[in-house]
Amino acid sequence: MPDLTSKNELPHIIETLNELVDSLTEGERVTYSHIMNSIQLPKLTCEEVSSWSQDCYTRNCIAENDKFELILICWEKGQATPIHDHGGEECWVKIIDGEFRETLYKRNDTGELNIVKSTNSTIGDVTYMVDFMGYHRLENLSNKRSMTLHLYAKPIRSCNVYNEETETFVLKDMSYDTISEVTSH
């Protein structure tokens, strides 16, 4: 496999979940952006590890270790995350299917949340988020089921979630809806 950090190499295309987990396991945090941009997974591959709920998007764990956490999030039309941080960890999101809006927020001097920017992403796009950028919300803009692949540099065990009724953040423990058995070879 070519060196993922070399700019002189042609990009290595990642077409299976096992290959993705292998690349992440062999790679370092500095290569994660390149790896996420090298993914060309067929939608059918992701459907094999998906689960769906009409009530809320689902978090389907593909791989998790001390170095990283890889999650497939499955969204019904119109579903959105609450405004949240990432517990201090970096996050890359690859759009597998659908169209999404990411809205970034920051607190002003009085502690109120204000929208900093809003960006739409489609199939193949990769977004990046880390806590110093603020808080964010993702929402499925598609008129159908959609999927996003989330890579966290170190697993997120808890994060701060904004309660819009009380206008405060609450610490929430993270959990999975499903856990698959994709492993590194």
C-alpha positions as CSV (number, residue, x, y, z in Angstrom):
1,M,0.0,0.0,0.0
2,P,1.4,3.5,-0.8
3,D,2.5,5.9,1.9
4,L,-0.7,7.7,2.8
5,T,1.2,10.9,3.7
6,S,3.3,11.2,0.5
7,K,2.1,13.9,-1.8
8,N,3.9,12.3,-4.8
9,E,1.9,9.1,-4.6
10,L,-1.4,8.6,-6.4
11,P,-4.2,8.4,-3.8
12,H,-5.0,4.8,-2.7
13,I,-8.7,4.3,-3.2
14,I,-10.4,2.5,-0.3
15,E,-13.4,0.4,-1.5
16,T,-14.2,-1.9,1.5
17,L,-14.8,-1.5,5.2
18,N,-12.0,-4.0,6.0
19,E,-9.6,-2.0,3.9
20,L,-10.7,1.2,5.6
21,V,-10.2,-0.3,9.1
22,D,-6.8,-1.6,8.0
23,S,-5.8,1.9,6.7
24,L,-6.9,3.6,9.9
25,T,-5.2,0.9,12.1
26,E,-1.9,1.3,10.2
27,G,-2.2,5.1,9.8
28,E,-1.8,7.9,12.3
29,R,-4.0,10.8,13.2
30,V,-2.2,13.0,10.6
31,T,-3.2,10.6,7.8
32,Y,-6.9,10.4,8.8
33,S,-8.0,13.3,6.6
34,H,-6.3,11.7,3.6
35,I,-7.8,8.3,4.4
36,M,-11.3,9.7,4.6
37,N,-10.9,11.5,1.3
38,S,-9.7,8.2,-0.3
39,I,-12.9,6.3,0.5
40,Q,-15.1,5.2,-2.3
41,L,-17.4,2.8,-0.6
42,P,-20.4,1.5,-2.5
43,K,-23.6,2.4,-0.7
44,L,-24.4,-1.4,-0.6
45,T,-21.3,-2.0,1.5
46,C,-22.5,0.4,4.2
47,E,-26.0,-1.0,4.1
48,E,-24.6,-4.3,5.3
49,V,-23.7,-2.6,8.7
50,S,-26.7,-0.3,8.9
51,S,-29.7,0.0,11.1
52,W,-32.6,2.5,11.0
53,S,-35.1,4.1,13.3
54,Q,-38.0,6.4,12.7
55,D,-37.4,8.0,16.1
56,C,-33.8,9.1,15.8
57,Y,-30.7,8.6,13.6
58,T,-28.7,5.5,14.6
59,R,-25.0,5.1,15.6
60,N,-23.6,1.9,14.1
61,C,-20.1,1.1,15.3
62,I,-17.9,-0.4,12.6
63,A,-14.6,-0.3,14.5
64,E,-13.4,1.0,17.9
65,N,-10.1,0.9,19.6
66,D,-7.8,3.2,21.7
67,K,-6.8,5.1,18.5
68,F,-10.0,5.7,16.7
69,E,-13.7,5.1,16.4
70,L,-15.5,4.6,13.1
71,I,-19.3,4.9,13.1
72,L,-21.9,4.7,10.3
73,I,-24.8,7.0,11.1
74,C,-28.1,6.2,9.4
75,W,-30.6,9.0,9.0
76,E,-34.3,9.0,8.0
77,K,-35.4,12.0,6.1
78,G,-35.4,15.2,8.2
79,Q,-33.5,13.8,11.2
80,A,-30.9,16.0,12.9
81,T,-28.4,15.8,15.7
82,P,-28.8,18.2,18.7
83,I,-26.1,20.9,18.8
84,H,-23.1,19.2,20.4
85,D,-19.3,19.1,20.8
86,H,-17.0,16.1,20.4
87,G,-15.6,15.6,23.9
88,G,-12.3,17.1,22.8
89,E,-11.7,14.7,19.8
90,E,-11.3,15.4,16.1
91,C,-14.1,14.2,13.8
92,W,-14.2,13.6,10.0
93,V,-17.5,13.0,8.3
94,K,-17.8,11.3,4.9
95,I,-21.1,11.6,3.1
96,I,-22.0,8.1,1.8
97,D,-25.5,8.9,0.6
98,G,-27.7,12.0,0.8
99,E,-27.3,15.7,1.3
100,F,-26.5,17.2,4.7
101,R,-26.3,20.6,6.3
102,E,-23.7,21.3,9.0
103,T,-24.3,24.3,11.1
104,L,-21.5,25.7,13.3
105,Y,-22.2,27.6,16.5
106,K,-20.0,29.6,18.9
107,R,-20.8,31.2,22.2
108,N,-20.7,35.0,22.4
109,D,-19.4,37.0,25.4
110,T,-22.7,36.5,27.2
111,G,-22.7,32.8,26.7
112,E,-25.4,32.7,24.0
113,L,-25.0,30.4,21.0
114,N,-24.8,32.1,17.6
115,I,-24.6,30.5,14.2
116,V,-21.1,31.0,12.7
117,K,-21.8,29.3,9.3
118,S,-23.9,26.7,7.6
119,T,-22.6,24.4,4.9
120,N,-24.3,21.8,2.7
121,S,-22.5,18.6,1.7
122,T,-23.3,15.8,-0.7
123,I,-22.1,12.3,-1.6
124,G,-18.3,12.0,-1.4
125,D,-17.7,15.2,0.6
126,V,-15.7,15.1,3.8
127,T,-16.2,17.6,6.6
128,Y,-14.0,18.2,9.7
129,M,-14.8,19.3,13.2
130,V,-12.9,19.8,16.4
131,D,-14.1,21.5,19.6
132,F,-12.0,24.8,19.2
133,M,-14.2,25.4,16.1
134,G,-17.3,25.5,18.3
135,Y,-20.3,23.3,18.4
136,H,-22.2,21.8,15.5
137,R,-25.4,20.2,14.3
138,L,-25.8,17.9,11.3
139,E,-29.2,17.4,9.6
140,N,-30.3,15.2,6.7
141,L,-31.7,17.5,4.0
142,S,-32.5,14.6,1.6
143,N,-36.0,13.4,1.1
144,K,-34.9,9.8,1.8
145,R,-32.8,7.7,4.0
146,S,-29.1,8.8,4.1
147,M,-25.8,7.7,5.5
148,T,-22.7,9.3,6.9
149,L,-19.4,7.7,8.0
150,H,-17.8,9.3,11.1
151,L,-14.2,8.9,12.2
152,Y,-13.2,10.1,15.6
153,A,-9.5,10.3,16.5
154,K,-9.9,8.5,19.8
155,P,-13.4,7.2,20.7
156,I,-15.8,9.7,22.2
157,R,-17.3,8.4,25.4
158,S,-19.3,11.5,26.3
159,C,-20.0,14.9,24.8
160,N,-21.8,18.1,25.7
161,V,-25.3,18.3,24.1
162,Y,-27.3,21.6,24.0
163,N,-30.7,21.5,25.5
164,E,-32.7,24.1,23.5
165,E,-35.5,24.3,26.2
166,T,-33.1,25.2,29.1
167,E,-30.5,26.8,26.8
168,T,-27.8,24.9,28.6
169,F,-25.3,22.1,27.8
170,V,-25.7,18.7,29.4
171,L,-23.0,15.9,29.4
172,K,-24.3,12.9,27.6
173,D,-22.7,9.4,27.6
174,M,-22.4,8.0,24.1
175,S,-23.7,4.6,23.0
176,Y,-24.2,2.5,19.8
177,D,-27.3,1.2,18.3
178,T,-25.3,-1.7,16.7
179,I,-21.8,-3.0,16.8
180,S,-20.4,-4.8,13.7
181,E,-17.5,-7.1,13.5
182,V,-15.3,-5.4,10.9
183,T,-11.7,-5.9,12.0
184,S,-8.2,-5.1,10.8
185,H,-6.4,-8.0,9.1
